[in-house]
Amino acid sequence: MCQHQHSVCSHPTNRRPKPRLGLTLVCALPLLLLLQGPSALAEQAPQTEAPRAEDCEGQSRLESFALHDDPGPMQHPAGTGPWQWRWSLGLELELLPLVLMESEWRYFPRLSTAVEWGLPWGFGLEAEASVLLVDNRFALGPSWSIDTGPVSWALRWPLGVHFGWVGVAAFDVLAWGLYNEPGLSVGVELDGSFLSLNVDVRLAVFQQQTLADWSISKSGYVWTALDSGLFVESPLGDDFILYGVELSYSEPDELLWFAFSDSPEKLLATRLRVAYEF
C-alpha cells in the first residue's frame, strides 16, 4: 500500500512544475532597465556644467577668464589671450607746461580708440588711434608677453604716423611725421583689478611742418619723448574700465608741434586717461 502510494506520489503527472528562475530574470531584466534607465543614464552622462564659483577658489582673475574663454584686459601685459580681442573707447586730457602754452592750459580732451588681438605663444597685435584736430595719431605694431608667477611682462614695438592742421594768421599750417614707440610694461593683479606700469620711448623717424612756402623737417631716429604711466583696469561685468595717469618728458614740438621749437630742452607734461574696454 505504501509502495503504491509512493509510486502515485512520484508519478510525473502529479508533480508541481519547478519555477524557472533563469527565464524569469531574463523577462524581468528589460523591465527593470526600462524603469531605471533615465536615472542610470543621468548618472553615467558626463558632467558638462560650468565650474561652480567654489570650484574656482584660489584661481586668479586671468585664469578665470581663460577658463571661461573670455578676453582679458587690454592694458595689462597678459593681454586678451590667444585668438581673443577687445576694443576700447576713451578720452585723454593733456596738461601741457605753462611755458609752452603761454599761461594757458589745454582743456580739450583727445578722443582715443584701440584694438588688441591676441595670438598664440604670447604674441599679439595692437592698433590705436587718437583724434585732436591739431594732432591726430595712428599706430600699429606687434607685442609679446610672458607671465612669471604673479607678475606679467610685455614688450611692444608699434610704428605710427601723426598729422595735424591749424590756422595761424590766415595761413594753413600742416604737419605730419612717422614715429616708432617701443615700450615695456609690467603688471600684477590686485584685489580683482589689474595694475600696469608702462614705459615707452618715442623715436621720431621723420617730421615735417609746413607754413605756406616755408617748411621744417627732421629725419633719422631721434629720441623725442619718454613716457611712463600707471593704469588700473577694473572689471565691470564682461568689460573693463581703465583709468590712469601718464608723465611725458618730451621735446616742445613733440608736445605741441606748432610751437616750432628748436630747443633741445625737454619739458614735463601730464596726461589723464580714462577708457571703456568692450
C-alpha positions in Angstrom: 0.0 0.0 0.0 2.7 2.3 0.9 4.6 1.4 -2.2 1.6 2.1 -4.3 1.1 5.5 -2.7 4.7 6.3 -3.1 4.5 5.4 -6.8 1.5 7.5 -7.2 3.1 10.5 -5.5 6.2 10.1 -7.5 4.4 10.0 -10.8 5.4 12.7 -13.2 1.9 13.8 -13.9 1.3 14.6 -10.2 4.4 16.7 -9.6 4.3 20.5 -9.4 6.4 22.3 -12.1 9.6 23.9 -10.7 9.9 27.6 -11.2 12.2 28.6 -14.0 14.4 31.3 -12.3 16.5 32.0 -15.3 13.6 32.7 -17.6 12.0 35.0 -15.0 15.2 37.1 -14.7 15.6 37.3 -18.5 12.0 38.6 -18.8 12.2 41.0 -15.9 15.6 42.5 -16.8 14.3 44.6 -19.7 11.5 45.9 -17.5 14.0 46.9 -14.8 16.2 48.6 -17.3 13.2 50.5 -18.7 12.2 51.7 -15.3 15.7 52.7 -14.1 17.1 53.7 -17.5 16.7 57.6 -17.2 18.3 57.7 -13.8 21.1 55.3 -14.8 21.8 57.3 -18.0 21.9 60.5 -15.9 24.4 59.0 -13.6 26.6 57.9 -16.5 26.3 61.1 -18.6 29.4 63.3 -18.4 29.1 66.5 -16.4 29.2 69.5 -18.8 28.1 72.2 -16.4 30.2 75.3 -15.9 32.5 75.2 -12.9 30.9 76.5 -9.8 32.3 79.5 -8.0 33.6 77.4 -5.1 35.4 75.2 -7.6 37.4 78.3 -8.9 38.6 79.4 -5.5 42.3 80.1 -5.5 42.4 81.0 -9.2 43.3 84.4 -10.4 41.0 86.5 -12.5 43.2 85.9 -15.5 42.9 82.1 -15.0 39.1 82.6 -14.7 39.0 84.5 -18.0 41.0 81.7 -19.7 38.7 79.0 -18.1 35.6 80.7 -19.5 37.2 81.6 -22.8 36.7 85.3 -22.2 39.2 88.0 -23.4 41.3 89.6 -20.7 42.2 93.2 -20.1 43.9 95.3 -22.9 46.4 97.4 -20.9 47.7 94.6 -18.6 50.7 92.8 -20.1 48.9 89.5 -20.1 46.7 90.8 -22.8 43.4 89.4 -24.1 44.6 85.8 -24.6 45.1 83.7 -27.8 42.6 84.4 -30.6 40.7 86.8 -28.3 40.2 90.5 -29.0 38.9 93.7 -27.4 38.4 97.3 -28.4 38.3 100.4 -26.3 36.9 104.0 -26.5 38.3 106.7 -24.2 39.4 110.3 -23.6 42.8 111.7 -22.9 43.5 115.1 -21.4 47.0 116.6 -21.8 48.1 119.2 -19.2 50.9 121.0 -21.0 53.5 123.1 -19.3 52.6 126.8 -18.8 55.7 127.9 -20.6 54.6 126.1 -23.7 51.0 127.3 -23.6 51.8 130.9 -22.7 50.0 130.7 -19.4 47.0 128.8 -20.8 46.1 125.2 -20.3 44.7 123.0 -23.0 41.4 121.7 -21.8 40.3 119.9 -25.0 40.4 116.1 -24.5 41.7 113.8 -27.1 39.3 111.1 -28.3 41.1 107.7 -28.5 40.3 104.2 -29.5 42.3 101.0 -29.6 42.0 97.3 -30.7 44.0 94.4 -29.4 44.0 90.9 -30.9 45.7 88.1 -29.0 47.8 85.4 -30.8 49.3 82.1 -29.6 52.6 81.9 -27.6 52.2 85.3 -26.0 52.2 87.3 -29.2 49.6 89.9 -30.1 48.7 92.7 -32.5 47.8 96.2 -31.3 46.3 99.2 -33.1 45.4 102.6 -31.6 44.3 105.9 -32.9 43.6 109.3 -31.3 41.9 112.4 -32.7 42.5 116.0 -31.8 42.2 118.4 -34.7 45.7 119.8 -34.3 47.3 116.4 -33.6 46.0 113.1 -34.9 47.8 109.8 -34.4 47.6 106.2 -35.6 49.9 103.3 -34.6 50.1 99.6 -35.4 52.5 97.0 -34.2 53.2 93.7 -32.6 53.5 92.8 -28.9 54.8 89.8 -26.9 54.1 88.9 -23.2 55.2 86.4 -20.6 54.0 85.5 -17.1 56.5 85.0 -14.3 54.3 83.9 -11.4 52.0 86.7 -10.3 53.9 89.3 -12.5 53.3 89.7 -16.2 55.7 91.4 -18.7 55.2 92.7 -22.2 57.2 94.3 -25.0 55.6 96.4 -27.7 57.0 97.8 -31.0 54.4 100.0 -32.8 55.1 102.1 -35.8 52.9 105.2 -36.1 52.0 108.2 -38.2 50.9 111.6 -36.9 49.3 114.5 -38.8 47.6 117.8 -37.9 46.3 121.1 -39.1 45.9 124.6 -37.6 45.2 128.0 -38.9 47.7 130.7 -37.9 47.5 134.4 -39.1 45.4 133.4 -42.2 47.9 130.7 -43.1 47.3 127.0 -43.0 49.9 125.1 -41.0 50.3 121.4 -41.7 52.4 118.8 -40.0 53.0 115.1 -40.4 55.6 112.5 -39.5 56.5 108.9 -38.7 57.5 107.6 -35.3 58.4 104.4 -33.6 57.4 103.9 -29.9 58.9 100.7 -28.4 57.7 100.1 -24.8 57.9 97.8 -21.8 55.1 97.1 -19.4 54.8 95.1 -16.1 51.6 94.3 -14.4 50.0 92.5 -11.4 46.6 91.5 -10.3 45.4 93.4 -7.2 42.1 92.7 -5.4 40.4 91.6 -8.6 41.7 94.6 -10.6 44.7 94.8 -12.9 47.6 97.3 -12.2 50.0 98.1 -15.0 53.2 100.3 -15.3 54.3 101.3 -18.8 57.5 102.9 -20.0 57.6 104.0 -23.7 60.3 105.7 -25.7 59.2 107.7 -28.7 61.7 107.8 -31.6 61.0 110.3 -34.5 61.7 108.7 -37.9 60.6 111.7 -39.9 58.9 115.1 -39.1 57.8 117.9 -41.3 55.9 121.2 -40.6 54.8 123.4 -43.5 53.7 127.1 -43.3 52.9 128.4 -46.7 56.1 128.0 -48.7 58.3 127.5 -45.6 58.9 124.1 -44.1 60.9 122.5 -41.3 61.8 118.8 -41.4 63.7 116.2 -39.3 64.8 112.7 -40.3 66.6 109.8 -38.6 65.9 108.1 -35.4 65.8 110.9 -32.8 64.7 110.4 -29.3 61.8 112.9 -28.7 59.9 111.6 -25.7 60.0 109.3 -22.7 56.6 108.4 -21.3 55.7 106.5 -18.1 52.2 105.7 -16.9 50.4 103.9 -14.2 47.0 102.4 -15.1 44.2 100.4 -13.4 41.7 98.2 -15.1 38.6 97.2 -13.1 36.2 94.6 -14.3 32.6 95.6 -15.0 30.7 92.5 -15.9 32.4 91.1 -19.0 34.1 94.5 -19.8 36.7 96.7 -18.1 37.0 100.4 -17.1 40.5 101.8 -17.5 41.8 104.9 -15.7 45.3 106.2 -15.1 47.9 109.0 -15.3 51.0 109.3 -17.5 54.0 111.6 -17.4 55.7 112.6 -20.6 59.3 114.0 -20.7 59.3 115.4 -24.3 60.6 118.0 -26.6 58.4 121.1 -27.0 57.5 120.4 -30.6 56.6 116.8 -29.7 54.1 118.0 -27.1 52.8 120.8 -29.4 54.1 120.5 -32.9 53.2 124.1 -34.0 55.3 125.5 -31.2 58.2 125.4 -33.9 60.8 125.0 -31.2 64.4 124.1 -31.9 65.3 124.0 -28.2 67.0 120.7 -27.1 65.5 121.1 -23.6 62.7 118.7 -22.8 59.6 119.6 -20.8 57.4 117.5 -18.4 53.7 117.1 -19.2 50.9 115.1 -17.6 48.2 113.1 -19.3 45.0 111.8 -17.7 43.3 108.9 -19.4 40.0 107.1 -19.0 38.6 104.4 -21.3 35.9 101.7 -21.5 37.0 98.3 -22.9 34.4 96.3 -24.7 
